[in-house]
Amino acid sequence: MSDTEPSLPGAVPPERTRFVQSRGVRLHLCEWGDPTAAPVVLCHGMFDHARGFDQVAPLLSRRFRVVALDARGHGESDWADAYTWPSDVEDIGAVLADLGRRAHLVGHSKGGGQATDAAAFYPEFVRQVVNIDGFGPPDEEGFPRPGAERDARTIPERCGEFLDRRRGAVRHRGWRPYPSLDELVARRRPQNPRLSQEWLRYLVRHGARETDGGWVWKADPLAPLGFGPFKPRWIGIGWERLRAPLLAVIGSEPDTWGPIPEKIRAARLARAPQVEEAVVEGAGHFVHMERPDQTAELLLAWLEA
């Protein structure tokens, strides 16, 4: 088996790694920068992992202690018995409490929505929060799967399919091995059509492991089945309780997972008491991966030391 560390221009492996406990689950943390500096906690999106911040984190670490979290069921964190939105938010709270001082929160996609919720639930731990394109889907149908048509099934039919998938995943909790890493990269490509092949290979390599049977994902196959409540009727309800200022960031380019229409996004952001908005030019949904220099420059200008 090969365990060669992939390389990517500008990507810097974490200087330190460690674990914290949250309700019996070990959460893996990657850290960069001076441990005594003001902390910034980075939260990734669905099916991603902390190493997806390997380009932007070292840039932020020039001024901050940067802590990137592997969400439960992702990266090097433990798999859990169940995955719910509140449990992920509580996990962020456990990381904040472990730091022992108030921190900045930065989250992307699902992690952006959860970081914003965590800032509302744990105001005593949060100074400022940055949400990078994590404002929920445009409507109840959600984001269409890349290459797939809109789901025309009824709600009961879709609920039945969800329960069947969950039963199957519990009985066979694991992934079908792929003969090569390249095949996993090809599998991921429709989710990230804007990323370079080099970046995509780096992301996939850190999100997968080689076994005797082939390459498999590190993420728990059950993790995506507990995704809610990233729904239009729920998203942003708790943001009215935000005490921390919120920076809402999107990329300028349409992508698989966003940005959602401006009118819809504005209505959700209107719930937050203190909001600023910013656009990173030339980036799609994965803003911090496509434009790490511009993203870091934006955050360093906005976040207080």
ABEGO torsion letter per residue (X at the ends): XBABBBBBBGBBBBABBBBBBBGGBBBBBBBBEBAABBBBBBBBBBGBBAAAAAAAAAAAAAABBBBBBBBBGBEABBBBABBBAAAAAAAAAAAAAAAGBBBBBBBBEAAAAAAAAAAAABAAABABBBBBGBAEBABAAEBBBBGBBBBABBAAAAAAAAAAAAAAAAABBEBBBBABAAAAAAAAAAABAABBAAAAAAAAAAABBBBAAEBBBABBAAAAAAAOBBBAAABGAAAAABABBBBBBBBABBBAAOBBBAAAAAAAAAABABBBBBBBBGBBABAAAABAAAAAAAAAAABBX
